[in-house]
């Protein structure tokens, strides 16, 4: 290390020769990947493992309970969101020159991301709703594809306020993990953006198994759309708001529909 440099500059220079605590001369690609993927996988199992559990049968109705909705929002969604953002800021990314540049600060430009993401999610939902019964009829002689579960909706205004808050919280929670935290960790592990998006969408779709095959397919396609909008528009808040708004619209359509 150069003589005469201030201690602060020496410390910075020393940090630049390290990657996640591994000195440059002793880097092992496998160790770097393990260090950057171990934490996300553990967090995935802790936060989203319940969606992976399936006995081969799927509920016909996803029931609504105001008590359970409040417990989920305040005891699961909000604390989980806080944990993810703590982990992001504990090791803040170097944003200069990265695909994730400037997406963390809310901007008016997020409205473009919100519009494109919501349009994409709506198109996917409408397409699956129309093509699902047709495809199910064609495949009926060979295989039975269970339909997605129906949603039980709130009946009173306070319950609707809770469910809309839960939809927004879920949108921010899932986008914070799958499209922000996870992609950042995959990038640090040296995994390219295309492979990172694929892995993110795979994990995102798997934790929607409780919604049946159509729910898994819709989640996979939605994950691709949201990832592309994030990368194209650099708009995290746009896709998070679109995710939450789409979830709310699903409840609204289920409420006014047949």
Order of alpha helices (4+ residues) and beta strands (2+ residues): alpha-beta-beta-alpha-beta-alpha-alpha-alpha-beta-alpha-alpha-alpha-alpha-alpha
